[in-house]
Amino acid sequence: MSEAKKSFMQQLDEWTDATVIMPLIDPNHEDNFDVVAEDVKKAIREKTLESYKNGLKAGAAKPARKAWKR
């Protein structure tokens, strides 16, 4: 059986662990912490921009119109 599709938040948690948390705590990167931190910041900016663009494509939710009562 195939694995159930993961929710956006589950995917985001996995991305955060792999792209943000693990590189920052990896002892192999201690000497290059500033470089790793810059890479993490860049990845966060790219993910944020991707999310913003996806939101634009989806269109903003519009409030329901209220009917005029006389």
Order of alpha helices (4+ residues) and beta strands (2+ residues): alpha-alpha-alpha
